[in-house]
Amino acid sequence: MIPPEHNAQFVWKMEEILDLYEEPYDPNRPVVCFDERPCQLLAEVRESLASKPSKPQRVDSEYERRGMANVLLAFEPLKGRREMRVTEHRRKLEFADMMRYLADDLYPEAERIRLVVDNLRAPIRQRPSTRASLRKRLGASPKR
């Protein structure tokens, strides 16, 4: 729930994003949505029983935990383009490496990439450690 004292700021930011989505496609300034999430890796302990004509496949609820992975997704809605990476860790360096991939490999001709990021990574410019990770991965002059 959004505290009442932050309602106006939230609405303003939401309208700004919605306005961005309504802009026509510009290959020099693509709009790219970015999200990431951790995923638990699971394996079945017992083989499932195959389905039969009147019975669905039966799967045992017991599982074996096989660690964690992090999924990074960049989506360009106006072009219908998706790029996904799976990493072992969820650190600033993986985030910075994905940003480098977007800037150097996917959009090398773009003058600016307009990145839509959730609140988790929103204060990129304000956090010195994240800016340092970006500089380390992107070099001295990342596209802003």
Backbone as CSV, one residue per row, in Angstrom:
resi,resn,N_x,N_y,N_z,CA_x,CA_y,CA_z,C_x,C_y,C_z
1,MET,0.843,-1.180,0.000,0.000,0.000,0.000,0.889,1.245,0.000
2,ILE,0.484,2.218,-0.770,1.246,3.458,-0.875,0.788,4.404,0.226
3,PRO,1.720,4.906,1.044,1.328,5.865,2.085,0.722,7.116,1.432
4,PRO,-0.311,7.699,2.041,-0.994,8.859,1.451,-0.063,10.018,1.089
5,GLU,0.998,10.229,1.862,1.893,11.349,1.563,2.715,11.127,0.284
6,HIS,2.712,9.895,-0.238,3.452,9.591,-1.469,2.533,9.384,-2.673
7,ASN,1.225,9.524,-2.509,0.288,9.285,-3.606,0.561,10.153,-4.824
8,ALA,0.753,11.450,-4.628,0.946,12.368,-5.758,2.217,12.014,-6.529
9,GLN,3.281,11.718,-5.829,4.536,11.357,-6.486,4.375,10.052,-7.264
10,PHE,3.696,9.075,-6.691,3.469,7.798,-7.366,2.668,8.008,-8.643
11,VAL,1.577,8.773,-8.558,0.728,9.010,-9.731,1.523,9.739,-10.809
12,TRP,2.325,10.719,-10.416,3.133,11.465,-11.378,4.100,10.538,-12.116
13,LYS,4.789,9.669,-11.364,5.733,8.744,-11.983,5.024,7.728,-12.870
14,MET,3.869,7.240,-12.433,3.113,6.285,-13.237,2.656,6.934,-14.547
15,GLU,2.174,8.164,-14.488,1.752,8.862,-15.703,2.935,9.096,-16.639
16,GLU,4.093,9.379,-16.074,5.295,9.574,-16.883,5.637,8.290,-17.650
17,ILE,5.531,7.146,-16.992,5.803,5.857,-17.643,4.752,5.572,-18.713
18,LEU,3.476,5.813,-18.400,2.425,5.570,-19.386,2.596,6.468,-20.608
19,ASP,3.007,7.718,-20.405,3.288,8.616,-21.528,4.443,8.082,-22.374
20,LEU,5.454,7.537,-21.721,6.591,6.969,-22.428,6.148,5.808,-23.312
21,TYR,5.260,4.958,-22.794,4.768,3.816,-23.562,3.942,4.256,-24.773
22,GLU,3.320,5.426,-24.724,2.491,5.906,-25.835,3.302,6.565,-26.947
23,GLU,4.561,6.869,-26.692,5.381,7.506,-27.722,5.605,6.549,-28.888
24,PRO,5.725,7.104,-30.115,5.996,6.233,-31.269,7.399,5.632,-31.172
25,TYR,7.597,4.544,-31.865,8.887,3.855,-31.838,9.982,4.742,-32.421
26,ASP,11.084,4.834,-31.724,12.243,5.595,-32.172,13.475,4.707,-31.999
27,PRO,14.069,4.201,-33.100,15.224,3.302,-32.971,16.445,3.963,-32.335
28,ASN,16.509,5.298,-32.353,17.621,5.995,-31.701,17.428,6.143,-30.195
29,ARG,16.187,5.969,-29.734,15.869,6.090,-28.301,14.883,4.988,-27.904
30,PRO,15.295,3.716,-27.990,14.364,2.628,-27.689,13.946,2.615,-26.212
31,VAL,12.707,2.189,-25.982,12.193,2.000,-24.620,12.358,0.524,-24.288
32,VAL,13.131,0.228,-23.251,13.405,-1.149,-22.852,12.988,-1.331,-21.394
33,CYS,12.120,-2.289,-21.152,11.694,-2.625,-19.788,12.637,-3.706,-19.263
34,PHE,13.016,-3.587,-18.009,13.962,-4.535,-17.433,13.428,-5.039,-16.100
35,ASP,13.568,-6.336,-15.896,13.201,-6.911,-14.610,14.100,-8.105,-14.343
36,GLU,14.155,-8.488,-13.099,14.946,-9.642,-12.687,14.247,-10.331,-11.536
37,ARG,14.509,-11.621,-11.408,13.919,-12.346,-10.288,14.739,-13.586,-9.975
38,PRO,14.765,-13.955,-8.712,15.429,-15.202,-8.343,14.501,-16.381,-8.632
39,CYS,15.081,-17.512,-8.982,14.303,-18.733,-9.229,14.944,-19.891,-8.480
40,GLN,14.113,-20.641,-7.801,14.580,-21.828,-7.103,14.658,-22.977,-8.109
41,LEU,15.759,-23.702,-8.123,15.929,-24.819,-9.042,15.530,-26.106,-8.314
42,LEU,14.594,-26.834,-8.914,14.050,-28.040,-8.282,14.186,-29.234,-9.216
43,ALA,14.299,-30.405,-8.619,14.329,-31.649,-9.387,13.334,-32.614,-8.759
44,GLU,12.758,-33.455,-9.588,11.831,-34.464,-9.069,12.609,-35.577,-8.383
45,VAL,12.055,-36.097,-7.291,12.684,-37.185,-6.556,12.231,-38.525,-7.136
46,ARG,10.968,-38.592,-7.511,10.402,-39.811,-8.112,9.873,-39.484,-9.498
47,GLU,9.948,-40.449,-10.371,9.423,-40.254,-11.715,7.901,-40.146,-11.658
48,SER,7.358,-39.263,-12.453,5.901,-39.113,-12.455,5.260,-40.283,-13.193
49,LEU,4.006,-40.543,-12.847,3.257,-41.620,-13.498,2.576,-41.061,-14.737
50,ALA,2.739,-41.740,-15.835,2.177,-41.273,-17.106,0.653,-41.221,-17.046
51,SER,0.094,-40.354,-17.854,-1.365,-40.248,-17.895,-1.954,-41.454,-18.616
52,LYS,-3.193,-41.736,-18.280,-3.946,-42.820,-18.913,-5.214,-42.205,-19.490
53,PRO,-5.941,-42.917,-20.318,-7.109,-42.326,-20.985,-8.044,-41.502,-20.099
54,SER,-8.320,-41.913,-18.909,-9.239,-41.125,-18.073,-8.562,-40.550,-16.823
55,LYS,-7.240,-40.630,-16.755,-6.511,-40.130,-15.586,-5.378,-39.206,-16.029
56,PRO,-5.225,-38.064,-15.341,-4.128,-37.142,-15.692,-2.780,-37.681,-15.202
57,GLN,-1.718,-37.100,-15.677,-0.379,-37.463,-15.218,-0.295,-37.193,-13.720
58,ARG,0.370,-38.073,-12.999,0.507,-37.917,-11.552,1.949,-37.578,-11.220
59,VAL,2.096,-36.477,-10.473,3.416,-35.993,-10.101,3.501,-35.931,-8.588
60,ASP,4.574,-36.485,-8.042,4.772,-36.472,-6.597,5.135,-35.051,-6.159
61,SER,4.650,-34.649,-4.993,4.924,-33.294,-4.501,6.308,-33.162,-3.862
62,GLU,6.976,-34.265,-3.619,8.312,-34.200,-3.039,9.312,-33.794,-4.125
63,TYR,10.278,-32.961,-3.743,11.280,-32.504,-4.709,12.622,-32.349,-4.017
64,GLU,13.647,-32.222,-4.829,15.000,-31.990,-4.333,15.415,-30.586,-4.748
65,ARG,15.931,-29.841,-3.795,16.369,-28.469,-4.078,17.754,-28.503,-4.707
66,ARG,17.902,-27.789,-5.841,19.167,-27.790,-6.569,19.794,-26.406,-6.676
67,GLY,19.488,-25.539,-5.719,20.113,-24.218,-5.707,19.206,-23.125,-6.231
68,MET,19.840,-22.010,-6.566,19.109,-20.831,-7.035,19.748,-20.333,-8.326
69,ALA,18.954,-19.586,-9.091,19.433,-18.902,-10.282,18.738,-17.553,-10.333
70,ASN,19.277,-16.647,-11.107,18.693,-15.332,-11.270,18.348,-15.146,-12.743
71,VAL,17.131,-14.691,-13.019,16.691,-14.465,-14.394,16.634,-12.964,-14.635
72,LEU,17.325,-12.498,-15.679,17.326,-11.093,-16.081,16.585,-11.007,-17.412
73,LEU,15.625,-10.096,-17.512,14.828,-9.984,-18.727,14.773,-8.537,-19.182
74,ALA,15.096,-8.314,-20.446,14.947,-7.006,-21.085,13.897,-7.185,-22.178
75,PHE,12.905,-6.302,-22.196,11.799,-6.417,-23.142,11.558,-5.063,-23.792
76,GLU,11.539,-5.045,-25.104,11.238,-3.827,-25.839,9.813,-3.961,-26.385
77,PRO,8.816,-3.388,-25.698,7.417,-3.636,-26.048,7.022,-3.182,-27.449
78,LEU,7.549,-2.065,-27.930,7.133,-1.570,-29.237,7.720,-2.372,-30.391
79,LYS,8.749,-3.115,-30.126,9.359,-3.947,-31.161,9.054,-5.428,-30.946
80,GLY,8.571,-5.773,-29.753,8.283,-7.170,-29.448,9.539,-7.999,-29.244
81,ARG,10.587,-7.379,-28.808,11.869,-8.050,-28.624,12.085,-8.398,-27.159
82,ARG,12.556,-9.635,-26.904,12.870,-10.082,-25.541,14.277,-10.641,-25.518
83,GLU,15.014,-10.296,-24.496,16.338,-10.866,-24.267,16.378,-11.322,-22.815
84,MET,16.773,-12.564,-22.615,16.788,-13.104,-21.262,18.144,-13.750,-20.999
85,ARG,18.596,-13.583,-19.764,19.818,-14.235,-19.315,19.556,-14.885,-17.969
86,VAL,20.196,-16.003,-17.761,20.126,-16.679,-16.469,21.533,-16.654,-15.889
87,THR,21.643,-16.158,-14.669,22.947,-16.071,-14.013,22.912,-16.838,-12.696
88,GLU,24.074,-17.186,-12.236,24.189,-17.921,-10.979,23.960,-17.005,-9.780
89,HIS,24.360,-15.745,-9.916,24.273,-14.802,-8.804,23.375,-13.626,-9.156
90,ARG,22.932,-12.923,-8.136,22.149,-11.697,-8.299,22.932,-10.573,-7.631
91,ARG,23.870,-10.036,-8.403,24.719,-8.974,-7.885,24.676,-7.784,-8.832
92,LYS,25.284,-6.696,-8.395,25.346,-5.495,-9.233,26.135,-5.753,-10.509
93,LEU,27.135,-6.615,-10.440,27.942,-6.879,-11.624,27.138,-7.591,-12.713
94,GLU,26.236,-8.488,-12.345,25.390,-9.144,-13.343,24.445,-8.129,-13.984
95,PHE,23.897,-7.241,-13.148,23.034,-6.169,-13.654,23.823,-5.284,-14.624
96,ALA,25.028,-4.888,-14.230,25.857,-4.032,-15.070,26.251,-4.736,-16.363
97,ASP,26.520,-6.025,-16.294,26.877,-6.779,-17.491,25.693,-6.837,-18.467
98,MET,24.477,-6.975,-17.944,23.290,-6.971,-18.811,23.109,-5.594,-19.451
99,MET,23.386,-4.528,-18.702,23.287,-3.183,-19.264,24.335,-2.978,-20.366
100,ARG,25.536,-3.515,-20.158,26.578,-3.437,-21.181,26.141,-4.176,-22.441
101,TYR,25.552,-5.348,-22.269,25.053,-6.141,-23.394,23.988,-5.360,-24.167
102,LEU,23.085,-4.710,-23.441,22.060,-3.898,-24.113,22.698,-2.760,-24.902
103,ALA,23.616,-2.037,-24.277,24.222,-0.862,-24.907,25.159,-1.223,-26.064
104,ASP,26.012,-2.212,-25.867,27.030,-2.506,-26.874,26.591,-3.490,-27.950
105,ASP,25.794,-4.488,-27.580,25.466,-5.546,-28.533,24.078,-5.393,-29.165
106,LEU,23.087,-5.035,-28.369,21.724,-4.961,-28.909,21.379,-3.605,-29.507
107,TYR,21.876,-2.529,-28.906,21.531,-1.180,-29.362,22.788,-0.327,-29.556
108,PRO,23.754,-0.773,-30.372,24.995,-0.010,-30.515,24.796,1.344,-31.209
109,GLU,23.762,1.463,-32.029,23.525,2.708,-32.766,22.627,3.686,-32.014
110,ALA,22.019,3.249,-30.914,21.090,4.112,-30.176,21.848,5.230,-29.476
111,GLU,21.294,6.427,-29.525,21.915,7.545,-28.807,21.578,7.498,-27.325
112,ARG,20.423,6.916,-27.003,20.000,6.775,-25.608,19.059,5.577,-25.513
113,ILE,19.223,4.789,-24.479,18.298,3.689,-24.197,17.456,4.131,-23.011
114,ARG,16.149,4.202,-23.214,15.261,4.613,-22.122,14.831,3.346,-21.389
115,LEU,15.402,3.150,-20.220,15.232,1.926,-19.450,14.153,2.109,-18.388
116,VAL,13.174,1.220,-18.405,12.117,1.219,-17.395,12.448,0.088,-16.425
117,VAL,12.722,0.469,-15.167,13.163,-0.484,-14.147,12.235,-0.377,-12.953
118,ASP,11.950,-1.496,-12.293,11.088,-1.452,-11.114,11.786,-0.727,-9.965
119,ASN,11.093,-0.577,-8.863,11.616,0.182,-7.729,12.854,-0.433,-7.091
120,LEU,13.067,-1.720,-7.291,14.208,-2.371,-6.671,15.527,-1.774,-7.152
121,ARG,15.619,-1.490,-8.441,16.848,-0.950,-9.016,16.708,0.521,-9.411
122,ALA,15.643,1.176,-8.991,15.385,2.548,-9.426,16.483,3.538,-9.071
123,PRO,17.031,3.536,-7.865,18.007,4.585,-7.537,19.420,4.289,-8.042
124,ILE,19.559,3.880,-9.304,20.860,3.526,-9.858,21.822,4.702,-9.791
125,ARG,21.341,5.871,-10.183,22.230,7.036,-10.216,22.624,7.508,-8.825
126,GLN,21.806,7.228,-7.833,22.097,7.712,-6.484,23.009,6.775,-5.696
127,ARG,23.165,5.528,-6.144,23.952,4.566,-5.378,25.352,4.452,-5.972
128,PRO,26.353,4.989,-5.277,27.720,4.980,-5.818,28.219,3.581,-6.174
129,SER,27.874,2.564,-5.388,28.389,1.226,-5.682,27.814,0.683,-6.979
130,THR,26.542,1.008,-7.287,25.951,0.563,-8.545,26.548,1.339,-9.705
131,ARG,26.742,2.643,-9.537,27.371,3.446,-10.594,28.779,2.922,-10.875
132,ALA,29.494,2.548,-9.822,30.852,2.020,-10.000,30.808,0.689,-10.755
133,SER,29.843,-0.165,-10.447,29.705,-1.441,-11.152,29.411,-1.205,-12.627
134,LEU,28.550,-0.230,-12.904,28.234,0.089,-14.293,29.468,0.606,-15.027
135,ARG,30.208,1.507,-14.388,31.424,2.037,-15.020,32.434,0.918,-15.273
136,LYS,32.543,0.010,-14.321,33.496,-1.090,-14.456,33.144,-1.968,-15.648
137,ARG,31.838,-2.247,-15.846,31.403,-3.100,-16.944,31.271,-2.355,-18.265
138,LEU,30.783,-1.083,-18.225,30.507,-0.350,-19.448,31.684,0.483,-19.929
139,GLY,32.636,0.754,-19.073,33.725,1.643,-19.455,33.419,3.048,-18.998
140,ALA,34.174,4.006,-19.462,34.074,5.370,-18.971,32.825,6.110,-19.428
141,SER,32.245,5.774,-20.594,31.131,6.583,-21.097,29.908,5.734,-21.437
142,PRO,29.178,5.254,-20.420,27.958,4.501,-20.718,26.878,5.410,-21.301
143,LYS,25.999,4.827,-22.129,24.863,5.593,-22.668,23.915,5.897,-21.542
144,ARG,23.521,7.136,-21.415,22.612,7.529,-20.333,21.250,7.803,-20.877
